[in-house]
Amino acid sequence: MTQPPHPAWTPGIEQPHPAGRVTRKVFAPQDVPPASMYAFLVSAVVPRPIALTATVNAEGLVNMAPFSYFNVVCHRPPVVMISINVPPAGPKDTLANIKASGEFTVNIMSEWYVNSANYTCINAPAGYDEMAAGGVAKQPSTVVKPPLAADAAISFECTVLDPARTGTPMVPLRDDDGNVNTTVVFGLIEQVHVREDVLDERGNVDLAKLKPLGRAGGNDYVRVLEGFTLRRPAYSEGKQS
């Protein structure tokens, strides 16, 4: 942990860009080719956490792939979200398997096994075992059928969220032509697996021990190496005039 960048700041003080304010480029997303919009967004919204996701098909074959359209969205109940793009050829194995089984695991990516985890994004045909090919060791789950990544410090066993909680456990997102380009999947965390040696004395995850990775634009990953603490403001302490 380090000091915050502006330890002497007080409410009401503006914080402009170090190079000063300049003219902004303004554009409408619909005026930009989809590929360019994708490249821009994934380089602008950074770092993005990564869900290394395992599923199983009807024949019991394991599929694994990383998704950076991912986050935790609720703690009561504990729910994660994965947004899975739908290519022109049809749903990815991950989405097809989740729709069929209602189960998946999410494994947090850390530096020590990034090469194996990254290999699972290979554009292999259906039925290809990305975990075995990439050298991601399997560990049996305790509630769901898809396995865990044995070398992940943190893993979640998930089931597709009961529609009674949300109205729908999956949200298809359509483009202007009515085509489904992405499906958002909400998963209820049924079981948590965490290495005890990445926990601090309060039972929370120690950033330095987890060595998590985030995604940036292109093929870039981001190391999360340090952080700083900023206390949440309290209105009761007095408001600025």
C-alpha positions as CSV (number, residue, x, y, z in Angstrom):
1,M,0.0,0.0,0.0
2,T,1.2,3.5,-0.8
3,Q,0.1,7.1,0.0
4,P,-2.8,8.5,-2.1
5,P,-1.7,10.8,-4.9
6,H,-3.1,14.0,-3.2
7,P,-2.9,13.6,0.5
8,A,-3.4,17.3,1.2
9,W,-6.7,17.5,-0.8
10,T,-9.8,18.9,0.9
11,P,-13.4,19.0,-0.4
12,G,-14.1,21.7,-2.9
13,I,-10.7,21.8,-4.5
14,E,-10.8,21.0,-8.2
15,Q,-8.4,18.4,-9.7
16,P,-7.8,19.2,-13.4
17,H,-5.7,17.0,-15.7
18,P,-2.0,17.5,-15.1
19,A,-1.6,18.8,-18.7
20,G,-4.5,21.2,-18.4
21,R,-7.9,21.1,-20.0
22,V,-8.1,20.5,-23.8
23,T,-10.8,20.1,-26.4
24,R,-12.5,16.7,-26.1
25,K,-13.3,14.5,-29.0
26,V,-17.1,13.8,-29.1
27,F,-18.6,11.0,-31.2
28,A,-21.8,8.9,-31.4
29,P,-21.1,5.1,-31.1
30,Q,-23.4,4.4,-34.0
31,D,-21.1,6.4,-36.2
32,V,-18.1,4.2,-35.4
33,P,-17.5,0.7,-37.0
34,P,-18.3,-2.0,-34.4
35,A,-14.7,-3.3,-34.4
36,S,-13.3,0.1,-33.7
37,M,-15.9,0.7,-30.9
38,Y,-14.9,-2.6,-29.3
39,A,-11.2,-1.7,-29.5
40,F,-11.9,1.7,-28.0
41,L,-14.1,0.5,-25.1
42,V,-11.8,-2.3,-24.0
43,S,-8.9,0.1,-23.9
44,A,-10.9,2.8,-22.0
45,V,-12.6,0.7,-19.4
46,V,-9.6,-0.7,-17.6
47,P,-8.5,-2.7,-15.8
48,R,-11.3,-5.2,-16.2
49,P,-11.4,-8.3,-13.8
50,I,-11.3,-11.6,-15.6
51,A,-13.6,-14.6,-15.0
52,L,-11.8,-17.8,-16.0
53,T,-15.0,-19.8,-16.6
54,A,-15.4,-23.5,-16.8
55,T,-18.5,-25.3,-18.0
56,V,-19.4,-28.9,-19.0
57,N,-21.5,-30.0,-21.9
58,A,-24.1,-32.8,-22.0
59,E,-21.3,-35.4,-22.8
60,G,-19.3,-34.3,-19.8
61,L,-16.6,-32.5,-21.9
62,V,-15.1,-29.5,-20.1
63,N,-14.8,-26.1,-21.7
64,M,-12.9,-23.2,-20.3
65,A,-12.6,-19.6,-21.5
66,P,-11.7,-16.2,-19.9
67,F,-14.2,-13.3,-19.9
68,S,-13.4,-9.7,-19.0
69,Y,-17.0,-8.5,-19.3
70,F,-17.3,-9.7,-15.7
71,N,-17.9,-8.4,-12.2
72,V,-19.6,-9.1,-8.9
73,V,-23.0,-7.3,-8.8
74,C,-24.5,-8.2,-5.4
75,H,-23.5,-9.6,-2.1
76,R,-26.9,-10.5,-0.7
77,P,-27.4,-12.8,-2.5
78,P,-23.8,-13.2,-3.8
79,V,-24.1,-12.8,-7.5
80,V,-21.6,-12.4,-10.4
81,M,-22.2,-11.3,-13.9
82,I,-20.6,-12.6,-17.1
83,S,-21.3,-11.0,-20.4
84,I,-20.7,-13.4,-23.3
85,N,-20.4,-12.2,-26.8
86,V,-22.3,-14.2,-29.5
87,P,-20.2,-14.5,-32.7
88,P,-21.8,-14.8,-36.1
89,A,-21.2,-18.6,-36.1
90,G,-23.5,-19.0,-33.1
91,P,-23.2,-19.1,-29.3
92,K,-19.9,-19.9,-27.7
93,D,-19.4,-23.2,-26.0
94,T,-19.5,-21.4,-22.6
95,L,-23.0,-19.9,-23.2
96,A,-24.4,-23.1,-24.8
97,N,-23.2,-25.1,-21.8
98,I,-24.6,-22.7,-19.3
99,K,-27.9,-22.6,-21.0
100,A,-28.1,-26.4,-21.0
101,S,-26.8,-27.1,-17.5
102,G,-27.3,-23.9,-15.6
103,E,-23.9,-24.3,-14.0
104,F,-20.4,-22.8,-14.2
105,T,-17.3,-22.0,-12.2
106,V,-15.5,-18.7,-12.1
107,N,-11.7,-18.7,-11.3
108,I,-9.8,-15.6,-10.5
109,M,-6.7,-15.2,-12.7
110,S,-3.3,-14.6,-10.9
111,E,0.1,-14.0,-12.3
112,W,1.6,-17.5,-11.5
113,Y,-0.6,-19.3,-14.0
114,V,-1.4,-16.6,-16.5
115,N,0.1,-18.5,-19.5
116,S,-2.1,-21.5,-19.0
117,A,-5.1,-19.4,-18.3
118,N,-4.6,-17.2,-21.3
119,Y,-4.3,-20.3,-23.6
120,T,-7.9,-21.2,-22.8
121,C,-9.1,-18.3,-25.0
122,I,-7.9,-20.3,-28.1
123,N,-10.5,-20.4,-30.9
124,A,-10.7,-24.2,-30.8
125,P,-13.7,-26.3,-32.1
126,A,-16.4,-27.6,-29.8
127,G,-15.3,-30.5,-27.6
128,Y,-11.7,-29.2,-27.2
129,D,-10.5,-29.4,-23.6
130,E,-8.8,-26.0,-23.2
131,M,-8.0,-26.8,-19.6
132,A,-6.0,-29.9,-20.4
133,A,-4.4,-28.3,-23.5
134,G,-3.3,-25.2,-21.6
135,G,-2.1,-27.0,-18.5
136,V,-4.8,-25.8,-16.2
137,A,-5.1,-28.5,-13.5
138,K,-8.6,-29.5,-12.7
139,Q,-10.0,-29.7,-9.2
140,P,-13.5,-31.2,-8.6
141,S,-16.2,-28.9,-7.5
142,T,-18.4,-29.7,-4.5
143,V,-21.8,-28.5,-5.7
144,V,-21.7,-28.1,-9.5
145,K,-20.3,-30.3,-12.3
146,P,-17.8,-28.0,-13.9
147,P,-14.4,-28.2,-12.3
148,L,-12.3,-25.6,-10.6
149,A,-8.8,-24.4,-11.7
150,A,-6.7,-26.0,-9.1
151,D,-4.1,-23.3,-9.2
152,A,-6.5,-20.4,-8.7
153,A,-6.4,-18.7,-5.4
154,I,-10.1,-18.0,-5.5
155,S,-12.9,-19.9,-7.2
156,F,-16.6,-19.7,-7.2
157,E,-19.1,-22.5,-7.9
158,C,-22.1,-20.8,-9.6
159,T,-25.6,-21.7,-10.7
160,V,-27.7,-19.5,-13.1
161,L,-29.7,-17.1,-10.9
162,D,-33.3,-18.3,-10.3
163,P,-35.6,-16.2,-12.5
164,A,-37.8,-15.6,-9.4
165,R,-35.1,-13.3,-8.1
166,T,-34.7,-11.2,-11.2
167,G,-37.4,-12.0,-13.7
168,T,-34.7,-13.4,-16.0
169,P,-31.4,-15.1,-15.3
170,M,-30.0,-14.1,-18.7
171,V,-30.3,-10.9,-20.7
172,P,-29.8,-11.0,-24.5
173,L,-28.6,-7.7,-25.9
174,R,-29.6,-6.9,-29.4
175,D,-28.1,-4.5,-32.0
176,D,-30.1,-2.1,-34.2
177,D,-30.9,-4.9,-36.6
178,G,-32.3,-7.1,-33.9
179,N,-29.4,-9.6,-33.7
180,V,-28.3,-10.9,-30.3
181,N,-24.7,-9.9,-30.0
182,T,-24.2,-10.5,-26.3
183,T,-25.9,-12.4,-23.5
184,V,-25.5,-11.3,-19.9
185,V,-25.5,-14.2,-17.4
186,F,-26.2,-13.8,-13.7
187,G,-24.7,-16.5,-11.5
188,L,-25.5,-17.2,-7.9
189,I,-22.4,-18.1,-5.9
190,E,-23.1,-21.4,-4.3
191,Q,-19.7,-22.2,-2.9
192,V,-16.5,-20.3,-2.4
193,H,-13.0,-21.8,-2.5
194,V,-10.1,-19.6,-1.4
195,R,-6.5,-20.4,-0.4
196,E,-6.0,-19.5,3.2
197,D,-2.6,-18.0,2.5
198,V,-4.0,-15.2,0.5
199,L,-6.3,-14.0,3.3
200,D,-5.4,-11.2,5.8
201,E,-6.1,-11.3,9.5
202,R,-9.6,-10.0,8.9
203,G,-10.4,-12.8,6.4
204,N,-10.3,-10.5,3.4
205,V,-8.1,-11.1,0.4
206,D,-4.6,-9.6,0.5
207,L,-3.9,-7.9,-2.9
208,A,-0.2,-8.5,-2.7
209,K,-0.7,-12.3,-2.2
210,L,-3.4,-12.7,-4.8
211,K,-1.4,-11.0,-7.5
212,P,-4.6,-10.5,-9.6
213,L,-4.5,-9.6,-13.3
214,G,-6.8,-7.3,-15.2
215,R,-7.5,-6.9,-18.9
216,A,-6.8,-3.8,-21.0
217,G,-7.0,-3.2,-24.7
218,G,-5.7,-5.5,-27.4
219,N,-3.8,-8.5,-26.0
220,D,-2.7,-6.5,-22.9
221,Y,-3.0,-7.6,-19.3
222,V,-2.5,-5.3,-16.3
223,R,-0.7,-6.2,-13.1
224,V,-2.4,-4.9,-9.9
225,L,0.7,-4.2,-7.8
226,E,-0.2,-1.5,-5.3
227,G,-3.0,0.4,-3.9
228,F,-3.8,3.3,-1.5
229,T,-6.6,4.0,1.0
230,L,-9.1,6.8,0.8
231,R,-11.6,7.0,3.6
232,R,-15.3,7.4,2.6
233,P,-16.6,10.9,3.3
234,A,-19.3,11.3,5.9
235,Y,-21.9,14.0,5.4
236,S,-22.4,14.3,9.2
237,E,-18.8,15.7,9.4
238,G,-20.0,18.9,7.8
239,K,-20.8,19.9,4.2
240,Q,-18.9,22.4,2.1
241,S,-20.6,25.8,1.5
